[in-house]
Each structure stands twice: as structure tokens, then as C-alpha cells.
Amino acid sequence: MRTRLGNPRVKFFNGDVRHYDSVLPAMQGVDYVFHAAALKQVSSCEFFPLETVRTNNLGAENVMNAAMACGVKNLIVLS
């Protein structure tokens, strides 16, 4: 996506949504956030329920809290 868009106004970050300190720096100076990190494969989620909760619930909460802390204008959470 990064190469296809080729737009310097769009930034891509790799991090772990389960760690607030990983999410917070990515929110600095950002107007729009699309959060789509979630574990969706039911069979895997059944075997690792705590990892699913950490990623889907705690991760979404971290993204929302970091977005509020940084004054992000719009946040779309697809989880």
C-alpha cells in the first residue's frame, strides 16, 4: 500500500497495538486513524483466547486512548 499510494501525507507504522507505548508515537500529529488490527480466525482464537482478548480488546482500547491523548480528529475502529 505504501508504494502504491506514494503519498507523503499517508504514513504507515508497524507496532504492537497490545502495547500502548508502541501506539502512542504513531498518533503524533495525525488527523485520521483507521484501526483494523484484530484476530478474526475463530479456530485460532479458540486455542489462544487470552491472546485474542489482548489483541482485539486491549489493542482497540490502546488505540482509542492514544488517539484521544494526541487529539486525533477522526478514528475508525474495525475490530
C-alpha positions in Angstrom: 0.0 0.0 0.0 2.8 2.4 0.8 4.3 2.1 -2.6 1.0 2.0 -4.4 -0.2 5.2 -2.8 3.1 7.0 -2.9 1.6 9.9 -0.9 3.9 11.5 1.7 0.9 12.6 3.7 0.0 8.9 4.4 2.2 7.2 6.9 2.4 3.5 7.8 3.6 2.2 11.1 4.4 -1.3 12.4 3.9 -1.8 16.0 2.0 -3.8 18.6 -1.4 -2.5 19.5 -1.2 -4.5 22.7 1.4 -2.1 24.0 0.3 1.5 24.5 3.9 2.8 24.3 4.1 1.3 20.8 0.9 3.0 19.7 1.3 6.5 21.2 4.2 7.7 19.0 2.3 6.7 15.8 -0.5 9.1 16.8 1.6 12.2 17.0 0.4 14.8 14.5 -2.2 12.5 13.0 -5.7 13.6 11.9 -7.2 10.3 10.8 -6.6 6.7 12.1 -8.0 3.5 10.7 -7.6 0.7 13.2 -8.2 -2.7 11.8 -5.9 -4.9 13.8 -7.9 -7.8 15.2 -7.7 -11.6 15.3 -10.6 -12.9 13.3 -9.9 -16.6 12.7 -12.2 -18.3 15.1 -10.3 -21.6 15.3 -7.1 -19.7 16.3 -9.0 -17.6 18.8 -10.4 -20.7 20.4 -6.9 -22.1 21.0 -5.5 -18.8 22.2 -8.3 -16.9 23.9 -6.1 -14.6 26.0 -4.1 -13.5 23.0 -7.3 -12.8 21.2 -8.5 -10.6 24.1 -5.2 -8.8 24.3 -5.2 -8.0 20.6 -8.8 -7.3 20.0 -9.9 -5.7 23.2 -6.8 -4.2 24.8 -5.4 -3.3 21.4 -8.5 -1.3 20.4 -8.5 0.4 23.8 -4.9 1.4 23.4 -5.5 2.8 20.0 -8.5 4.8 21.2 -6.7 6.1 24.3 -3.6 7.1 22.3 -5.8 8.8 19.7 -7.6 10.8 22.4 -4.3 11.7 24.1 -2.9 13.0 20.8 -6.0 14.9 19.7 -6.7 12.7 16.6 -9.7 14.2 14.7 -11.2 11.0 13.5 -10.8 7.4 14.5 -12.4 4.5 12.7 -12.1 1.2 14.6 -12.9 -2.0 12.7 -12.5 -4.8 15.1 
